[in-house]
Amino acid sequence: MADISYGLIGGGVMGLEHIRYVNKMNHADIVSVVEPNKLQRNLCKKEIPSAEFMSLENLLVSKNIDAVIVSTPNHTHFEILKLLFKSEIKNILLEKPVITDPGDVLKIKKMAQEWGGKIWVGMEYRYMAPISELLKETQAGTIGIPRMMMVREHRNPFLKKVGDWNRFNKNTGGTLVEKCCHFFDLMHLFLDSNPKKVFASGSMDVNHINEHYKEGKPDIIDNAFVIVDFENGKRAMLDLCMFAEGAKYQEELSITGDRGRIDAQVPATWAKNSDEPTNGRLIVNMRKSLRPEVRTISVPKDLLKIGSHFGSTWYEHLGFLSMIRNNLKPEVTLNDGLRAVIIGMAAEKSTRTGRQIDLDGIFDNHGNVISDVSELRC
């Protein structure tokens, strides 16, 4: 089997996680890295000492790269993609969110179509084992027709990152874009419909309030409720709190249908380094039986030690590699990534205006983004 050679753009926290998972794969190697920060570059070298460290310009003309992983700060994605679309590289794993400016939505879609390669957007939460099992049960009809979805993430504050870029909305797109596009992607995946309207309430109440930077004080919210109504009459709610790292389960999802409800629980990041069980759970609650069935969902310990997403990045990489080898379509498309970002942008605007944000006319019947969303700019 031929080796697949990767280029990595961005060797920060998430870039290092990608490195460690690719290192575990057979016949796949990161051979080139673009990382201007000296500290992060040295951390990358410890993981992949044989890789060549180069400029972005040199990576773009490299002849020995089959795919590129982009894990740079959010606000850099648009310009990096513009350059990649002009290169001969035809496989991109792009960390979320795709973009941070609503005005760039149709621009990036048009450029990607002209480029003609494959983009897989890094929505690794799809691949968390309890969430994957929840999706299988839902699609199998266990609870009948799903009508409502609840997503709760109670977790730690934003991590410290290079240059503290993630403390400001102008760089992240806002917490409900940066952090929560994962959950808006899951809502669409489970409820299989276009978002119709979004209402959100959120603020910055605990985290980062005493921090000061050259750019000023942080302005990212640390808690929110978001309600999303879908065209098919289904609805979903997000409960986000980023000062609740004491919770045993960091992500909890519930899907309720006319026959029952299923819950998925994903352990908090700290659990993998403690005496607490690191297993996830699936709880099947049927209306007729009134006897909840609890299933343990485990992930190999070696995968848990590598990253912070309950092993999901590993399964994401297996899918991405299969896409390249077998000439498959991406499981998480550019349009999926854009849809999730649009819901997040609408939620951010709702928190600032106190108004419901309507998304009528943004998507066609197939869920494709067809309309400019510049009005979502806050």
Number of C-alpha atoms within 10 A of each C-alpha: 6 8 11 18 16 23 27 27 23 22 27 21 18 17 21 22 19 22 20 19 19 20 15 14 13 11 13 16 20 22 18 25 26 21 22 15 13 9 13 17 18 14 15 22 16 9 13 19 12 12 17 15 20 14 14 20 11 12 23 18 14 15 10 14 22 18 22 24 24 27 24 22 19 22 20 16 19 18 11 14 19 15 12 22 20 13 14 15 22 17 23 25 21 22 22 28 26 29 27 27 21 21 15 17 24 17 13 20 16 11 14 18 11 11 17 11 13 22 24 25 26 26 25 20 21 21 20 25 24 30 26 15 16 25 18 13 17 21 15 10 12 19 22 16 17 22 18 20 24 18 23 19 24 22 21 19 15 16 10 11 13 14 10 12 17 24 26 18 21 16 18 23 26 24 27 34 28 23 18 23 26 22 27 27 22 22 27 19 13 19 24 15 19 23 29 20 19 25 22 25 18 23 14 15 12 13 17 17 12 8 10 11 10 5 9 10 14 20 17 25 23 21 22 20 19 24 18 24 20 19 15 13 12 18 21 24 23 22 17 23 20 19 17 15 17 13 16 19 23 21 24 21 22 22 26 20 20 14 15 19 23 24 21 27 25 24 22 23 20 19 18 17 11 9 8 11 12 24 21 23 23 25 18 23 19 19 14 8 9 10 10 14 12 14 14 11 18 16 16 11 13 10 19 20 14 19 20 17 20 29 24 22 27 25 17 24 19 13 18 24 20 14 17 18 13 8 10 13 14 19 15 20 16 20 18 23 25 26 25 26 29 25 28 31 28 27 33 29 24 22 21 13 13 13 14 17 21 15 21 13 12 18 16 12 9 8 16 15 21 13 14 15 19 13 11 20 14 18
